Amino acid sequence: METLQNITTAQYEIINLLSCINKDEDVSELKSVIVQFLNSRLQKEIDHLWDNGTLTDARVKAWQNEHMRTPYKHAR
């Protein structure tokens, strides 16, 4: 786990803001807001990749058959 010496300024600011939250329902609501924020950022990046041609229908269709699982070796 990272120590406070290794966190970014943004992470430090979030930690300070979180000191005001002490109810479980507030934590749940905050998580929802953060997920919405990250989803919006991700959608903007996907749109950018689509607009500049990096992401295409052909590429997305190729992913349907791609095997991305990590091979694990069984210990004997």
Secondary structure, DSSP 8 states (H G I E B T S, - for coil): ---GGG--HHHHHHHHHHTT---HHHHHHHHHHHHHHHHHHHHHHHHHHHHTTSS-HHHHHHHHT-----------
